[in-house]
């Protein structure tokens, strides 16, 4: 196994670890609520607050720590994450548990952006998009493997043990990274103003908006995937775990497809995927009349909704490297930041739709966000083309 493969595997393991920490709470929410003596609704705020802290702290920490070396910064944040997660495993009150979740949320986004920076540096150019897709797949693998395993451990023993297991994985990951990650990677420092100028570029803020509305479209229905499968499609609880497992596998395949698209076509083919997404979401109420058709729609949606991940991440990195080298770390964090903002937007709309139109018509609300995404990606491709044309004109003068 080459050194690059070891390094790439370690970065994917970090993504898996972050995914387990973020998503596992959903699977053990009832156990946490019972253990900490709060309602499930109150425990549910843990998910929302985690997403908000993640979205707010990631750009702040990324910008404020820009002057530090990438390797020592990554290792420092990993240690803070390890302390926060371990503390989560030992808490016995809701207030302290919420605090520890905020600690891990505060550093998780910057850790994610840094492993993308490392991936961008260590990967051969022709393998960069695929490695970035594997980092995204690490989160999907966490939902497929880590979350069910954490839920099983919580059921058999305690949710505390599940968090301790994440701490063990985190510690092992830290030790591996000490041995194989490069100590020095290309890094251009800049003031806060110098870094924020990235966000004034039309190619960047349109890309950020694309991620936001894509996440809102996805989570409008995916948040309620369990009741959609059971109440909506009539599947029993025995079949539910297997169906979620299959959807998780499809999510991993979607990230792999995303890497292939980024390598060959970039964002130019994305409008086709959003058109398919819109069509499937509009047909969802009809498809829900059949278990086979309904679940088939969810399978295809899960596959194609992931397609934008790698192309947009590579796009952010390419723009930053070419025009804003002092903002590469910030550029690598935009996907995570605006994805979590998109989840928050979903929280403000999906519950209203659920009350007004019912479970079966959530797809129509998601379709609205998908239409907005389609308009944005068309505008983004035009902005990219216009910039390339301007560069050609300048070079010919």
C-alpha positions as CSV (number, residue, x, y, z in Angstrom):
1,X,0.0,0.0,0.0
2,X,1.5,3.3,-1.1
3,X,2.0,6.3,1.2
4,X,-0.7,8.2,-0.7
5,X,-3.2,5.4,-0.1
6,X,-2.4,5.4,3.6
7,X,-2.8,9.2,3.8
8,X,-6.1,9.1,1.8
9,X,-7.4,6.3,4.0
10,X,-6.6,8.4,7.1
11,X,-8.5,11.4,5.8
12,X,-11.5,9.2,4.9
13,X,-11.4,7.8,8.4
14,X,-11.5,11.4,9.8
15,X,-14.7,12.0,7.7
16,X,-16.2,8.8,9.0
17,X,-15.4,9.8,12.6
18,X,-17.0,13.2,12.1
19,X,-20.1,11.6,10.4
20,X,-20.6,9.2,13.3
21,X,-20.3,12.0,15.9
22,X,-22.9,14.2,14.0
23,X,-25.4,11.6,12.8
24,X,-25.4,9.0,15.6
25,X,-27.4,11.3,17.9
26,X,-30.4,10.8,15.6
27,X,-30.3,7.1,16.0
28,X,-30.1,7.2,19.8
29,X,-32.2,10.3,20.4
30,X,-34.9,8.4,22.3
31,X,-32.2,6.7,24.5
32,X,-30.6,10.1,25.2
33,X,-33.9,11.7,26.1
34,X,-34.7,8.9,28.5
35,X,-31.3,8.9,30.1
36,X,-31.1,12.7,30.5
37,X,-34.7,12.9,31.6
38,X,-36.0,15.2,28.9
39,X,-38.6,14.8,26.2
40,X,-37.7,13.6,22.7
41,X,-38.7,17.0,21.3
42,X,-36.2,18.7,23.7
43,X,-33.5,16.2,22.8
44,X,-34.3,16.9,19.1
45,X,-32.9,20.4,19.6
46,X,-29.5,18.8,19.9
47,X,-29.6,18.2,16.2
48,X,-30.7,21.7,15.3
49,X,-28.2,23.4,17.6
50,X,-25.4,21.2,16.4
51,X,-26.1,22.3,12.8
52,X,-26.3,26.0,13.8
53,X,-23.1,26.0,15.8
54,X,-21.4,24.1,12.9
55,X,-22.5,26.6,10.3
56,X,-21.6,29.7,12.4
57,X,-18.3,28.5,13.9
58,X,-16.8,26.9,10.8
59,X,-16.1,30.2,8.9
60,X,-15.1,32.0,12.0
61,X,-12.5,29.5,13.1
62,X,-11.3,28.8,9.6
63,X,-10.7,32.5,9.0
64,X,-9.2,33.4,12.4
65,X,-6.8,30.4,12.3
66,X,-5.6,31.1,8.7
67,X,-2.1,32.3,9.9
68,X,-1.3,28.9,11.6
69,X,0.2,26.0,9.8
70,X,-2.3,23.5,8.5
71,X,-0.8,20.4,10.2
72,X,-0.6,21.7,13.8
73,X,-4.0,23.3,13.4
74,X,-5.6,20.1,12.3
75,X,-4.0,18.1,15.1
76,X,-5.0,20.7,17.7
77,X,-8.6,20.7,16.5
78,X,-8.6,16.9,16.5
79,X,-7.5,16.9,20.1
80,X,-10.3,19.3,21.0
81,X,-12.8,17.1,19.2
82,X,-11.6,14.1,21.0
83,X,-12.0,15.9,24.4
84,X,-15.5,17.1,23.5
85,X,-16.7,13.7,22.2
86,X,-15.2,11.9,25.3
87,X,-16.9,14.4,27.6
88,X,-20.2,13.7,25.7
89,X,-19.8,10.0,26.7
90,X,-19.5,10.8,30.4
91,X,-22.2,13.4,30.7
92,X,-25.4,12.7,32.8
93,X,-27.3,16.0,32.3
94,X,-28.9,17.6,29.3
95,X,-27.1,21.0,29.8
96,X,-23.6,19.5,29.9
97,X,-24.3,17.2,27.0
98,X,-25.5,20.1,24.9
99,X,-22.3,22.0,25.8
100,X,-20.1,19.1,24.7
101,X,-22.1,18.8,21.4
102,X,-21.5,22.5,20.8
103,X,-17.7,22.0,21.4
104,X,-17.5,19.2,18.8
105,X,-19.7,21.1,16.4
106,X,-17.5,24.2,16.7
107,X,-14.4,22.3,15.5
108,X,-15.9,19.7,13.2
109,X,-16.5,22.0,10.3
110,X,-12.9,23.3,10.3
111,X,-11.6,19.8,10.6
112,X,-13.6,18.9,7.5
113,X,-12.3,21.8,5.6
114,X,-8.7,21.0,6.6
115,X,-8.9,17.4,5.5
116,X,-10.1,18.7,2.1
117,X,-7.1,21.0,2.0
118,X,-4.8,18.1,2.7
119,X,-6.6,16.0,0.1
120,X,-6.2,18.8,-2.5
121,X,-2.4,18.9,-1.7
122,X,-1.5,15.2,-1.4
123,X,-3.6,13.8,-4.3
124,X,-2.3,13.7,-7.9
125,X,-4.4,16.1,-9.9
126,X,-6.1,13.3,-11.8
127,X,-7.1,11.7,-8.5
128,X,-8.2,14.8,-6.5
129,X,-11.9,14.7,-7.4
130,X,-12.2,11.0,-6.6
131,X,-10.5,11.5,-3.2
132,X,-12.8,14.4,-2.4
133,X,-15.7,12.2,-3.3
134,X,-14.4,9.5,-0.9
135,X,-14.3,12.1,1.9
136,X,-18.0,12.8,1.2
137,X,-18.6,9.0,1.1
138,X,-17.0,8.8,4.6
139,X,-20.0,10.6,6.0
140,X,-22.3,8.3,4.0
141,X,-20.5,5.3,5.4
142,X,-21.0,6.7,8.9
143,X,-24.7,6.8,8.3
144,X,-24.8,3.3,6.8
145,X,-22.4,1.5,9.2
146,X,-21.6,3.9,12.1
147,X,-25.1,5.0,13.0
148,X,-26.7,1.5,13.0
149,X,-23.8,0.1,15.0
150,X,-24.1,3.0,17.5
151,X,-27.8,2.4,17.8
152,X,-27.2,-1.3,18.4
153,X,-24.6,-0.5,21.1
154,X,-26.9,2.0,22.7
155,X,-29.7,-0.6,22.8
156,X,-27.5,-3.4,24.2
157,X,-25.5,-1.3,26.6
158,X,-25.8,2.5,26.6
159,X,-25.4,5.5,24.3
160,X,-22.5,6.5,26.5
161,X,-20.6,3.4,25.2
162,X,-21.3,4.4,21.6
163,X,-19.7,7.8,22.2
164,X,-16.7,6.1,23.8
165,X,-16.3,4.0,20.7
166,X,-16.1,7.2,18.6
167,X,-13.4,8.4,21.0
168,X,-11.4,5.3,20.5
169,X,-11.6,5.7,16.7
170,X,-10.7,9.4,17.0
171,X,-7.6,8.5,19.1
172,X,-6.4,5.9,16.7
173,X,-7.0,8.3,13.8
174,X,-4.9,11.0,15.5
175,X,-2.0,8.6,16.1
176,X,-2.1,7.4,12.4
177,X,-2.1,11.0,11.2
178,X,0.9,11.9,13.3
179,X,2.8,9.2,11.5
180,X,1.8,9.8,7.8
181,X,0.5,13.3,7.1
182,X,2.9,15.9,5.7
183,X,4.0,18.5,8.2
184,X,4.1,21.3,5.7
185,X,1.6,21.9,2.9
186,X,1.2,24.9,0.6
187,X,-0.4,27.7,2.6
188,X,-0.9,31.4,1.9
189,X,-1.8,33.6,4.9
190,X,-4.2,36.5,4.7
191,X,-6.1,39.0,6.8
192,X,-9.8,38.5,7.5
193,X,-10.6,41.1,4.7
194,X,-8.3,39.3,2.3
195,X,-10.0,36.0,2.9
196,X,-13.6,37.3,2.8
197,X,-13.0,38.8,-0.7
198,X,-13.6,35.3,-2.0
199,X,-17.3,35.6,-1.1
200,X,-17.7,38.6,-3.5
201,X,-16.9,36.4,-6.5
202,X,-20.1,35.5,-8.4
203,X,-18.8,32.0,-9.1
204,X,-18.5,31.5,-5.3
205,X,-21.7,33.0,-3.9
206,X,-23.8,31.2,-6.6
207,X,-22.0,28.0,-5.7
208,X,-22.8,28.5,-2.0
209,X,-26.4,29.2,-2.8
210,X,-26.6,26.1,-4.9
211,X,-25.4,24.0,-2.0
212,X,-27.9,25.7,0.4
213,X,-30.9,25.0,-1.8
214,X,-29.8,21.5,-2.7
215,X,-29.5,20.6,1.0
216,X,-32.9,22.2,1.6
217,X,-34.4,20.1,-1.2
218,X,-32.9,16.9,0.1
219,X,-33.7,17.3,3.8
220,X,-37.3,18.5,3.2
221,X,-38.2,14.8,2.6
222,X,-35.1,13.0,4.0
223,X,-35.7,14.3,7.5
224,X,-39.0,12.3,7.5
225,X,-37.7,9.3,5.7
226,X,-38.7,6.9,8.5
227,X,-42.4,7.9,8.6
228,X,-42.4,8.1,4.7
229,X,-41.3,4.5,4.6
230,X,-43.5,3.2,7.4
231,X,-46.6,5.4,7.5
232,X,-46.5,6.5,3.9
233,X,-45.4,3.3,2.1
234,X,-46.6,0.9,4.8
235,X,-43.3,-1.0,5.4
236,X,-43.0,-2.7,8.8
237,X,-40.4,-1.8,11.4
238,X,-38.5,-5.1,10.6
239,X,-38.0,-4.1,7.0
240,X,-37.2,-0.5,7.9
241,X,-33.5,-1.0,8.9
242,X,-32.8,-2.9,5.7
243,X,-34.4,-0.2,3.6
244,X,-32.4,2.5,5.3
245,X,-29.3,0.4,4.8
246,X,-30.0,0.1,1.1
247,X,-30.6,3.9,0.9
248,X,-27.2,4.4,2.7
249,X,-25.5,2.2,0.1
250,X,-27.1,4.3,-2.6
251,X,-25.8,7.4,-0.9
252,X,-22.2,6.0,-1.1
253,X,-22.7,5.1,-4.8
254,X,-24.0,8.7,-5.3
255,X,-20.8,10.1,-3.9
256,X,-18.7,7.8,-6.1
257,X,-20.8,9.0,-9.1
258,X,-20.1,12.6,-8.0
259,X,-16.3,12.0,-8.2
260,X,-16.6,10.6,-11.7
261,X,-18.7,13.6,-12.8
262,X,-16.1,16.0,-11.2
263,X,-13.3,14.3,-13.1
264,X,-14.9,14.4,-16.5
265,X,-17.5,17.1,-16.8
266,X,-17.6,19.3,-13.7
267,X,-20.7,21.4,-13.2
268,X,-21.7,21.5,-16.8
269,X,-23.9,18.4,-16.6
270,X,-25.5,19.2,-13.3
271,X,-28.7,20.9,-14.8
272,X,-29.7,17.5,-16.1
273,X,-29.5,16.0,-12.6
274,X,-31.7,18.8,-11.2
275,X,-34.3,18.3,-13.9
276,X,-34.4,14.6,-13.0
277,X,-34.6,15.5,-9.3
278,X,-37.5,17.9,-9.9
279,X,-39.4,15.3,-12.0
280,X,-39.1,12.6,-9.4
281,X,-40.1,14.9,-6.5
282,X,-43.2,16.1,-8.4
283,X,-44.1,12.4,-9.1
284,X,-43.5,11.3,-5.5
285,X,-47.1,11.7,-4.2
286,X,-48.3,9.3,-7.0
287,X,-45.3,6.9,-6.5
288,X,-46.2,6.7,-2.8
289,X,-49.3,4.7,-3.8
290,X,-47.0,1.7,-4.4
291,X,-44.3,0.4,-2.2
292,X,-42.1,-0.6,-5.1
293,X,-42.5,2.7,-7.0
294,X,-42.2,4.8,-3.9
295,X,-39.0,3.2,-2.6
296,X,-37.6,3.2,-6.2
297,X,-38.0,7.0,-6.3
298,X,-36.2,7.3,-3.0
299,X,-33.4,5.2,-4.3
300,X,-32.9,7.3,-7.4
301,X,-33.3,10.6,-5.5
302,X,-30.6,9.5,-3.1
303,X,-28.3,8.6,-5.9
304,X,-28.6,11.8,-7.9
305,X,-28.9,14.4,-5.1
306,X,-25.3,13.5,-4.1
307,X,-24.0,14.2,-7.6
308,X,-23.2,17.9,-7.0
309,X,-20.9,17.2,-4.0
310,X,-17.5,16.7,-5.7
311,X,-18.0,19.1,-8.7
312,X,-18.9,22.0,-6.5
313,X,-16.1,21.3,-4.0
314,X,-13.5,21.1,-6.8
315,X,-15.0,24.3,-8.3
316,X,-14.5,26.1,-5.0
317,X,-10.9,24.9,-4.7
318,X,-10.1,25.8,-8.3
319,X,-11.4,29.3,-8.0
320,X,-9.6,29.9,-4.7
321,X,-6.3,28.5,-6.0
322,X,-6.4,30.6,-9.2
323,X,-7.7,33.9,-7.8
324,X,-7.7,33.8,-4.0
325,X,-4.9,31.6,-2.7
326,X,-5.2,33.1,0.8
327,X,-8.8,31.8,0.9
328,X,-8.3,28.1,0.0
329,X,-9.2,26.9,3.6
330,X,-12.3,29.1,3.6
331,X,-13.2,27.8,0.1
332,X,-12.9,24.2,1.3
333,X,-15.3,24.9,4.1
334,X,-18.1,26.5,2.1
335,X,-19.8,23.2,1.1
336,X,-20.1,22.1,4.8
337,X,-21.2,25.6,5.9
338,X,-24.0,26.1,3.4
339,X,-25.1,22.5,3.5
340,X,-25.9,23.0,7.2
341,X,-27.5,26.3,6.6
342,X,-29.7,24.5,4.0
343,X,-30.7,22.0,6.7
344,X,-31.7,24.8,8.9
345,X,-33.8,26.4,6.1
346,X,-35.5,23.0,5.7
347,X,-36.3,22.9,9.4
348,X,-38.2,26.2,9.0
349,X,-40.3,25.0,6.1
350,X,-40.7,21.2,6.2
351,X,-42.6,21.1,9.5
352,X,-45.0,23.8,8.2
353,X,-45.6,21.7,5.0
354,X,-46.1,18.5,7.1
355,X,-48.8,20.3,9.0
356,X,-50.5,21.9,6.1
357,X,-50.4,19.3,3.2
358,X,-49.3,16.1,4.9
359,X,-46.5,13.6,4.6
360,X,-47.3,12.4,1.1
361,X,-46.8,15.9,-0.5
362,X,-43.4,16.8,1.1
363,X,-41.9,16.1,-2.4
364,X,-43.6,19.1,-3.8
365,X,-42.0,21.4,-1.3
366,X,-38.6,19.8,-2.0
367,X,-39.3,20.3,-5.7
368,X,-39.5,24.1,-5.1
369,X,-36.0,24.1,-3.7
370,X,-34.8,21.9,-6.5
371,X,-36.2,24.3,-9.1
372,X,-34.3,27.2,-7.4
373,X,-31.2,25.0,-7.5
374,X,-31.6,24.4,-11.2
375,X,-31.9,28.2,-11.9
376,X,-28.8,28.8,-9.8
377,X,-26.6,26.1,-11.4
378,X,-27.5,27.4,-14.9
379,X,-26.5,30.9,-13.7
380,X,-23.3,29.5,-12.1
381,X,-22.3,27.7,-15.4
382,X,-22.8,31.0,-17.3
383,X,-20.6,32.8,-14.7
384,X,-17.9,30.3,-15.1
385,X,-18.0,30.5,-18.9
386,X,-18.0,34.3,-18.8
387,X,-14.9,34.3,-16.6
388,X,-13.1,31.9,-18.9
389,X,-13.9,34.0,-21.9
390,X,-12.7,37.1,-20.1
391,X,-9.4,35.4,-19.3
392,X,-8.9,34.3,-22.9
393,X,-9.6,37.9,-24.1
394,X,-7.1,39.3,-21.6
395,X,-4.4,36.8,-22.6
396,X,-4.8,37.6,-26.3
397,X,-4.2,41.3,-25.8
